[in-house]
Amino acid sequence: MINKLLLRNKKLCEDLVNELLDEYEYVSLLGVASNGIRIRVDNKNITLSDSDTEYGYVIKIYNDGSISEYSFNNISEKEIPYIIVNVKNTVESNKDYKKVSLNSIIDQPLVKDFNRDDEGLLEEKQIVQELSSLKDEALAYDERIINAIAMFNKIDVSKIFISRNKNLSQHYTWTNAYLMAVAKEGNVIKVGRSVTGDYNSKIAIDMLKDKINSTCDISIKLLKATQIEPGEYDVITDPSITGLIAHEAFGHGVEMDMFVKNRAKGKDYIGEYVASPLISMHDGACSCNSVGSYFFDDDGVLAHDTLIINEGKLVTGISDMLSALELGTIPTGNGRRESYLRKAYSRMTNTFFSKGTSKVEDMIKSIKHGYYLCETNNGMEDPKNWQIQCTAEYGLEIVDGKFSGKIVSPVVISGYVPDVLKSISMVSDGFEVSGSGYCGKGHKEWVRVSDGGPHLKAKVKLGW
């Protein structure tokens, strides 16, 4: 259900927009109210805390070719005149900035309320009990498991968007459940990790129950992990590493505000083959249901499913309203703010490669000597020069089409984006998208995203 305070102030927001529309050609107002809860249980402590709490508004004005914004965190009849004065002062101070055309602003008439509630709502006491049970079961798995950490994180988001022709509201939730098993042998300590996500709290926790044994097992196997010998190898990537490659290879690199600033090489390759013909790639808040899903973006543009790569060919990028204005294109519903106090940028949502037709077991059998790479650790990219670096938590050695029993950790994939993507020779018929963290733009502007896809077979450079 939409936040009550946001709903109560909606009429005041409509009045404010209408008054400003008497003077300006385009006016929009975004109202945001979000709150979250984070619960952590380990073998010594139980911690409950708030997370992702936010409440405020931002007004966007188009005036004589310039875009201006003004944000505030409270609204009342008494305050509206002061807000209007501040908006006008802001617009006046921006009048000499770069001009853009209004033609691409999408303000088609639409009045609609969107809602996606948590259908598995659990009380805090129930969540603590479930997490404690997960922790206890992990601790009992093996005497080498010296600690187990179970966590729950849920975010509730409410937003309204009002302009001349639009009056929208949305409410949605997302839950992540986490398990970390800490193993120790001698002086070596390693951690196995698992995460699940769903808008249904109960489902997210139930899915994690199925991962207890595998999480503990990998933490113990990591105790014997060695460093990989650097070189070029055939690899199979699990869906989390596939998603990391998608995110880093053509994530930030096709955020079209980077095109405006000439900071992304992809701008010059639209319509060109940049990947194997087996590869298609999507991004969009409605392309699947995950942590990056919403109904409309912070520019009031409805969620899209954008086909970025189609059978190896780079088709388009993803954009917010302002970058679309600059480039003369249609915004793709990717305008996202870290908060109401921050600018909207072109940002990823749910980014993934489409599934193929191969079986994972056949992909593994096809490898003479290589690695099965698992579990995202971190990654980064250079959109200007198309270089990427993706780190997998571990790799399982494959020899003559079978697992040898050897494990290496960590494993770093590096290379030139088209070389990596063009080397892909098999794509599995399975598919998985997940997200539990945040993505920054540069060193800041954090938003929640997901990524994933099928298993991939590729030839890449590996190191540690």
C-alpha positions in Angstrom: 0.0 0.0 0.0 1.2 3.5 -0.9 2.9 5.4 2.0 0.1 7.2 4.0 1.9 10.5 4.3 2.8 10.6 0.6 -0.9 9.9 -0.2 -2.2 12.5 2.3 0.0 15.2 0.7 -0.8 14.2 -2.9 -3.5 16.9 -3.4 -1.1 19.6 -2.2 1.5 18.3 -4.7 -1.1 18.5 -7.5 -2.0 22.1 -6.5 1.7 23.0 -6.5 2.3 21.5 -10.0 -0.8 23.3 -11.4 0.3 26.6 -10.0 3.8 26.3 -11.5 2.3 25.2 -14.9 0.7 28.7 -15.2 4.3 30.0 -15.7 6.3 27.1 -17.1 5.9 24.9 -20.1 6.7 21.6 -18.3 6.6 20.8 -14.6 6.8 17.5 -12.9 6.9 16.4 -9.2 8.3 13.2 -7.9 7.5 12.2 -4.3 9.4 9.4 -2.6 8.9 7.5 0.6 10.9 4.4 1.4 11.8 2.4 4.4 13.5 -0.9 5.2 14.4 -3.3 7.9 17.6 -5.3 8.3 17.9 -8.3 10.6 21.1 -10.1 11.3 21.6 -13.3 13.3 24.9 -15.0 14.1 26.2 -17.3 16.8 26.5 -14.4 19.3 24.1 -11.6 18.4 20.7 -10.6 17.0 20.6 -7.2 15.4 17.6 -5.2 14.1 18.0 -1.9 12.3 16.3 0.4 9.8 17.6 0.8 6.3 17.0 2.8 3.1 14.8 5.3 4.9 13.9 8.3 2.7 11.1 10.9 2.4 11.0 13.9 0.1 10.1 15.6 -3.2 11.8 17.0 -6.3 10.3 19.3 -8.9 11.6 19.4 -12.5 11.0 22.5 -14.6 11.5 23.0 -18.3 11.9 26.7 -19.1 13.1 28.2 -22.4 15.3 25.2 -23.2 16.8 24.8 -19.7 16.1 22.0 -17.2 16.0 23.0 -13.5 15.3 21.0 -10.3 14.4 21.9 -6.8 14.1 19.4 -3.9 12.5 19.6 -0.5 11.3 17.2 2.2 8.1 18.8 3.5 5.0 20.3 2.0 2.0 22.1 3.5 -0.4 24.9 2.4 1.7 27.4 4.4 5.0 26.3 2.8 3.8 26.2 -0.9 4.4 29.9 -1.5 8.0 29.6 -0.2 8.6 26.5 -2.4 7.4 28.4 -5.4 9.7 31.3 -4.7 12.7 28.9 -4.4 11.7 27.1 -7.6 11.6 30.4 -9.5 15.0 31.5 -8.0 16.4 28.1 -9.1 15.0 28.5 -12.6 16.4 32.0 -12.9 19.9 30.9 -11.9 19.9 28.2 -14.6 18.6 30.3 -17.5 22.0 30.6 -19.2 22.8 26.8 -19.1 22.8 24.6 -22.2 19.5 24.5 -24.1 17.7 21.3 -25.0 14.5 20.7 -27.0 11.3 19.8 -25.3 10.2 17.5 -28.1 11.4 14.3 -26.5 9.7 14.7 -23.1 7.2 11.9 -22.8 4.1 13.4 -21.1 1.3 11.4 -22.6 -1.9 11.4 -20.5 -1.9 8.6 -17.9 -3.5 8.3 -14.6 -2.7 5.0 -12.8 -1.8 3.4 -9.5 0.6 0.5 -9.4 1.0 -1.9 -6.5 3.1 -5.0 -5.6 2.8 -5.9 -2.0 4.7 -8.5 0.1 2.3 -11.5 0.0 4.4 -13.4 2.5 4.5 -10.8 5.2 6.2 -12.0 8.3 6.5 -10.4 11.7 9.9 -9.5 13.1 9.7 -12.3 15.7 9.0 -14.9 12.9 11.9 -13.6 10.8 14.3 -13.8 13.8 13.1 -17.4 14.4 13.6 -18.4 10.8 17.1 -16.8 10.6 18.1 -18.5 13.9 17.1 -21.8 12.6 19.1 -21.3 9.4 22.1 -20.3 11.5 21.8 -23.3 13.8 21.5 -25.8 10.9 24.6 -24.3 9.2 26.6 -24.5 12.5 25.7 -28.2 12.8 26.8 -29.1 9.3 30.5 -29.6 10.1 32.8 -28.9 13.1 34.9 -26.7 10.8 32.0 -24.2 10.5 32.9 -21.8 13.3 30.2 -19.2 12.6 27.1 -18.8 10.5 25.4 -15.5 9.7 21.8 -15.3 8.5 20.4 -11.9 7.3 17.1 -10.5 6.1 16.8 -7.2 4.3 13.4 -5.8 3.1 12.7 -2.4 1.4 9.3 -0.8 0.9 9.2 1.9 -1.8 6.3 4.4 -2.5 6.5 7.1 -5.2 4.1 9.5 -6.8 4.7 11.4 -10.1 2.6 14.4 -11.2 2.8 16.5 -14.3 0.4 18.2 -16.6 -0.8 14.9 -18.1 0.4 12.3 -15.7 -0.8 11.3 -12.2 0.9 8.1 -11.1 1.6 6.3 -7.9 3.5 3.1 -7.2 4.3 0.9 -4.3 6.6 -2.2 -4.3 8.7 -4.3 -2.0 11.7 -6.4 -2.3 13.3 -8.9 0.1 16.7 -10.5 0.2 17.8 -13.3 2.5 21.5 -14.1 3.0 23.5 -16.9 4.6 27.3 -16.9 5.2 29.1 -19.9 6.6 32.5 -19.3 8.1 34.9 -22.3 8.0 38.2 -22.6 9.7 41.0 -25.2 9.5 44.3 -24.4 11.1 45.1 -20.7 10.3 42.9 -20.7 7.2 39.4 -19.1 7.3 37.0 -19.0 4.3 33.4 -17.9 3.8 30.7 -19.5 1.7 27.9 -17.2 0.7 24.3 -17.6 -0.7 21.6 -15.0 -1.3 18.0 -15.2 -2.4 15.5 -12.6 -3.4 11.7 -12.2 -3.9 9.0 -9.6 -3.3 7.5 -12.3 -1.0 9.4 -12.4 2.3 8.4 -16.0 3.1 9.5 -17.3 -0.3 12.9 -15.5 0.0 13.6 -17.2 3.3 12.3 -20.6 2.2 14.6 -20.5 -0.9 17.6 -19.9 1.4 16.8 -23.0 3.4 17.5 -25.1 0.2 21.0 -23.5 0.0 22.3 -24.3 3.5 24.2 -27.5 2.6 25.8 -26.1 -0.6 26.8 -22.9 1.3 28.5 -24.8 4.0 30.1 -27.3 1.6 31.7 -24.6 -0.5 33.1 -22.8 2.6 34.8 -26.1 3.5 36.1 -26.7 0.0 37.5 -23.2 -0.1 39.8 -24.1 2.8 41.8 -26.1 0.2 41.7 -23.6 -2.6 44.9 -22.6 -4.4 45.8 -19.7 -6.8 45.1 -20.2 -10.5 48.0 -20.2 -12.9 47.4 -17.1 -15.1 46.5 -17.7 -18.7 43.8 -18.0 -21.3 41.2 -20.7 -20.6 37.9 -22.1 -21.8 35.4 -21.4 -19.0 31.8 -22.0 -18.1 30.3 -19.1 -16.2 27.4 -19.7 -13.7 24.5 -17.3 -14.0 26.0 -14.9 -11.4 29.2 -14.5 -13.3 27.3 -14.3 -16.6 25.3 -11.4 -15.0 28.5 -9.8 -13.8 29.9 -9.9 -17.4 26.6 -8.4 -18.7 26.7 -5.7 -16.1 30.3 -4.7 -16.7 30.5 -5.3 -20.4 27.4 -3.5 -21.6 25.9 -2.0 -18.5 27.5 1.3 -17.7 28.8 1.3 -21.3 25.3 1.7 -22.8 24.0 4.2 -20.2 23.3 6.9 -22.7 24.3 9.9 -20.5 27.7 8.5 -21.1 27.0 8.9 -24.9 26.2 12.6 -24.3 29.6 13.1 -22.6 31.5 10.9 -25.1 32.6 8.6 -22.3 31.5 5.3 -23.8 32.9 3.6 -26.9 29.6 1.8 -27.5 28.1 5.1 -28.9 30.1 4.5 -32.1 29.1 0.8 -32.5 25.3 1.0 -32.6 24.3 -1.4 -35.4 27.6 -3.2 -35.3 28.4 -6.8 -34.2 30.0 -6.7 -30.8 29.3 -10.2 -29.6 28.8 -13.8 -30.7 25.5 -14.3 -32.7 24.5 -16.5 -29.8 24.2 -13.5 -27.6 21.2 -11.3 -26.9 21.0 -8.9 -24.0 18.3 -7.0 -22.2 17.8 -4.4 -19.5 14.6 -3.2 -18.1 12.5 -2.7 -15.0 9.8 -4.9 -16.5 12.1 -7.3 -18.3 11.8 -9.7 -15.3 10.8 -9.5 -11.7 13.8 -8.7 -9.5 15.3 -6.1 -7.2 15.7 -3.7 -10.2 12.0 -3.8 -11.0 9.6 -0.9 -10.7 6.5 0.4 -12.6 7.8 3.8 -13.6 11.1 5.5 -13.3 12.0 8.8 -11.6 11.2 10.7 -14.7 7.7 9.3 -14.8 8.5 7.1 -17.8 6.9 3.6 -17.7 9.2 0.6 -17.2 10.6 -0.8 -20.4 12.2 -4.0 -21.6 15.1 -2.8 -23.8 16.9 -5.1 -26.2 20.5 -3.9 -26.0 22.2 -6.7 -28.1 20.3 -8.7 -30.6 22.0 -11.9 -31.8 25.4 -10.2 -31.5 24.5 -6.8 -32.8 24.5 -3.7 -30.5 21.0 -2.2 -31.0 20.6 0.6 -28.5 21.4 1.9 -25.1 19.4 2.8 -22.0 18.4 6.4 -21.1 16.9 8.8 -18.7 14.8 11.7 -19.9 17.5 14.3 -20.0 20.0 12.1 -22.0 17.2 11.3 -24.4 16.5 15.0 -24.8 20.1 15.6 -25.6 20.4 12.7 -28.1 16.9 13.1 -29.7 15.8 9.6 -28.7 13.0 8.1 -26.7 13.7 7.6 -23.0 13.8 3.9 -22.0 12.5 4.2 -18.4 16.0 4.1 -16.9 16.0 7.4 -15.1 17.0 6.7 -11.5 18.0 8.8 -8.5 20.0 7.7 -5.5 17.5 9.8 -3.6 15.2 12.8 -4.1 18.2 15.0 -3.3 20.2 13.6 -6.3 20.0 14.0 -10.0 18.4 11.3 -12.2 20.9 9.4 -14.3 20.7 6.7 -16.9 21.0 3.6 -14.8 20.7 -0.2 -15.2 17.8 -2.1 -13.7 17.7 -5.8 -14.4 20.5 -6.6 -16.9 20.9 -10.1 -18.4 21.8 -12.3 -21.4 19.0 -14.3 -22.9 19.0 -18.0 -22.6 20.2 -20.4 -25.4 19.7 -24.0 -26.3 22.8 -25.9 -24.8 22.7 -28.2 -21.8 25.1 -27.3 -19.0 26.4 -30.9 -18.8 27.3 -30.8 -22.5 29.1 -27.5 -22.1 31.2 -29.0 -19.3 32.0 -32.1 -21.4 33.2 -29.9 -24.2 36.1 -28.5 -22.2 39.5 -30.1 -22.4 41.0 -28.0 -19.7 39.4 -25.0 -18.1 37.2 -23.8 -15.2 33.7 -23.5 -14.1 33.5 -20.0 -12.6 31.1 -19.3 -9.7 29.8 -16.6 -7.4 30.2 -12.9 -8.1 32.7 -11.1 -6.0 33.2 -7.7 -7.8 33.8 -6.1 -11.1 34.6 -2.9 -12.9 34.8 -1.6 -16.4 36.3 1.2 -18.5 33.5 2.3 -20.9 35.8 4.6 -22.9 38.2 1.8 -23.8 36.0 -1.2 -23.4 38.1 -3.1 -20.9 36.5 -5.1 -18.1 37.6 -7.0 -15.0 35.2 -9.4 -13.3 36.1 -11.4 -10.2 34.6 -14.8 -9.4 34.8 -16.1 -5.8 36.1 -19.4 -7.0 36.6 -21.7 -10.0 36.3 -25.5 -10.3 38.8 -27.1 -12.6 37.6 -29.1 -15.5 39.9 -31.7 -17.2 38.7 -33.8 -20.1 35.1 -32.8 -19.6 35.0 -33.7 -15.9 35.6 -31.8 -12.6 39.0 -32.7 -11.3 38.2 -31.8 -7.7 40.7 -28.9 -7.7 39.3 -25.5 -6.6 41.0 -22.1 -7.2 40.1 -18.8 -5.5 39.7 -15.9 -6.3 39.6 -15.9 -10.2 39.8 -12.6 -12.2 38.4 -12.4 -15.8 39.9 -9.6 -17.8 39.9 -8.5 -21.4 38.5 -6.3 -24.2 34.7 -6.5 -24.2 34.1 -7.5 -27.9 36.9 -10.2 -27.6 35.2 -11.7 -24.5 31.7 -11.6 -25.9 32.7 -12.8 -29.4 34.5 -15.8 -27.8 31.2 -17.2 -26.5 30.5 -20.5 -28.2 27.7 -22.1 -26.1 24.7 -20.6 -24.2 22.7 -22.8 -21.8 18.9 -23.3 -21.9 18.6 -22.3 -18.2 18.2 -18.8 -16.8 18.5 -17.0 -13.5 18.5 -13.3 -12.5 19.4 -12.1 -9.0 20.4 -9.0 -7.1 21.2 -8.2 -3.5 23.4 -5.1 -3.6 23.9 -1.7 -5.1 25.6 -0.3 -8.2 27.4 3.0 -8.2 28.0 5.3 -11.1 31.6 6.1 -10.8 32.2 6.3 -7.1 28.7 7.4 -6.0 25.0 7.5 -7.0 24.0 4.0 -5.6 20.9 2.2 -6.8 19.7 -1.4 -6.5 20.2 -3.6 -9.5 20.1 -7.2 -10.6 21.8 -9.2 -13.3 22.1 -12.7 -14.6 21.3 -15.0 -17.5 22.2 -18.5 -18.6 25.5 -20.4 -18.3 28.0 -19.3 -21.0 31.0 -21.0 -22.5 33.8 -18.6 -23.5 37.5 -18.3 -23.9 39.0 -15.6 -21.5 42.1 -14.5 -19.7 42.2 -15.6 -16.1 44.4 -14.5 -13.2 44.2 -13.8 -9.5 
